[in-house]
């Protein structure tokens, strides 16, 4: 169970003192505070219809286009901290991947096709099936909606944590041209242009192009080009949208988007190495459990020769942030995403219909160095060379060695290998097609929606890995040669030797999903009665399959396959009641489920060529909330409390019984887990020129059952280790507060806008326990304290009716070097991880016609 520590108290005190004058904790949404009429309405479509945010009986944050622009939100990864209990961590090998955590439930940390996401990502109503494709550039955004809690009725499976929806701006029927260009540190520059030529032949169109690039943020001493250093990025994006009316009450809209992101993955820094000390069995609730034994990497690295002598210093592990790494694998990641989106809708008076069709493609190629210490040369292990360099006087006691060979073996050196600790590359391909149709209508007392959904996807992955496993050969002699063992140990010319492990994972996966859903909202006394009752249900059918052709050094003679079907009925009940003008309460009970799947590296079922599957997870959520607009709509304060109970929660579990010399993890069903938390969002207009907004979120996670312990008794069933589990990729406490200024200038309609924001996130664990990942506690992420700021002068009058804009911006102004994600390689004997971006800043110039 996670508890608020002393640092939380300090943060809470700071936030509380800042907002005490508002008679409310901090919380969340953006509005234009430059008028004296109070807060503006926020319209959302979270329930498949346009509604005022304050009337929606669930926890939802809406981020406006203005805020998206000012904060530099380019994709889902830039949303971390902008809504309570929402954190987003970078991927590892893919430059476009993101680990999104909502209310403590993260999307997969491994970018595999066998496990679905738990937080849905939607672009203009089209579901994005893979977390690795979540970094696509989003342009011309009207707003972003962040829905927290299970969304199993209207959004469907794989939204057990919540959903994020990007809604883009519709093409304008009037001429509109906007251009931006910017420059920042690390050689960063960007350019963006959006053109709406106006309506022609009844068709309105919009064209957008964006280019962003920067150099690396950490220096790889083996790479002379800054543009290839870790953290370097180069993104080109293009988007076209066209919209035409159908009669007087309908429309058809087509959107095509294309993004190419070429990057160098962020630097992996070595933080911990093991010395090979034998770890005793763990004892959990009185039961003795097998633990991961670690290779003696420390001793081996002390005796190797580095290809680049300057890399030797970087082989010493440290948690202190380094501005340099030594990558012998010049990492790269290329992610190309593109897609079509077609929406047809019409209002037939009695009902409306909307058809959304989407097709998307994602291609990823990457190459990553996962040690950061460079290539080295050291003793290599093989059975054939075990006795090389041993005295002939000892070799005479080995009956398998002929007398004539003894002098040759005694004179032979121990072979060497030129290697690093770990590198990997990937080739991923993914295609998806989706179709959704919605019928909706309303009467004086009823809102209703009925829909159907179809989704198909196919993905493939080729993943070669090259790792080094250190052996203490003294253990071989002591364990297998009886009384001669100590003599061989004394004469051993190379105690620590490296086994080079080359393996490739090659598979394809396919999935198909269909669903039917409906939701109705009833107003018993009419729409002005203040009471509304909502009920909804959805039935989902999922079919999945996997074909594996390689899972090791050589291709399989016979492909291994797996197939599984899953289905679930999910539902929700909601009650909304207007206590008074501007004060709305709600209660919600909702369910959700994430379909099961396959572990691409799992061994087949004994005696078969069948890959086993893991089960689906399900959740039931209880939530109550209060939404208020007070003081003549100058304060918006929304609070929510929730209790979620998960069954068969799917989690990533490192293996304690992986094959010798390898690192492996698998997705398993943890059992029962409860999540209890609260969220607060608020915004206050202090004056016509100043406003303040912020968020608070806390989640307490308690594992009731986690069947992942391997008993030291052979054949015993898995052991419940829930009492020692740490939730991964979850910040128990998050907070954000910002002060906004909006001051008119005596220069036409020009104005000065400014924002300074503070974000706090608790440090996150990357794994669930120290039984299988010994460095788990040492790899816990840093508590994050971030300060960002933007200052803008816009609406500057220019000739020809154009308006200009100048913006200065800075992120992580204190240059905090926060460790945000760790990798414990288990029995390979080392660990490390990734740091967040350092301080970045720049200037942006814009013009609008």
Secondary structure, DSSP 8 states (H G I E B T S, - for coil): -----HHHHHHHHHHHHHHGGGTS---------SSTT-----EE-TTSS-EEGGGSSS-EEEEEHHHHHHHT--SGGGGTTSSTTEEEEE-SS-TT-EEEEETTEE--SS--SSS--SEEEEETTEEE--GGGTT----SEEEEEEEES--TTTT-SS-SSEEEEEEE----SS-EEEEEEEEETTTEEEEEEEEEEEEETTEEEEEEEEEEEE--SSEETT---GGGSTT-EEEEEEEEEEEEEETTTEEEEEEEEEEEEEE-----EEEEE--------EEETTEEE-------HHHHHTT-EESSGGGGGGGS--SS--SEEB-SS--EEEEEEEEEEEEEEEE-SS-EEEEEEEEEEEEEEEEEESSSB--EEEEB--GGGTTTT--HHHHTT-TTS-HHHHHHHHHS---EEEE-SEEEEEEEEEEEEEEEEEEEEE-SSEEEEEEEEEEEEEEEEEEEEEEEEEEEHHHHHHHHSGGGHHHHHHH-S-SEEEEEEEEEEEEEEEEEEEEEEEEEEE-TT-TTSSEEEEEEEEEEEEEEEEEEEEEESSEEEEEEEEEEEEEEEEEEEEEEEEEETTEEEEEEEEEEEE--EE-TT--B-TTSSBB-EE--EEEEEEEEEEEEEETTTTEEEEEEEEEEEEES-EEEEE-SS--TT---EEEEE--EEEEEEEEEEEEEEEETTEEEEEEEEEEEEEES--EEE-BSSTT---EE-GGG---BT--SEEEEEEEEEEEE-SSTT-EEEEEEEEEEE---BSSS-TTT-TTTTTT----EEEEEEEEEEEEEE-GGG-EEEEEEEEESTT----EEEEEE-GGG-EEEEEE----EEEEEEEEE-
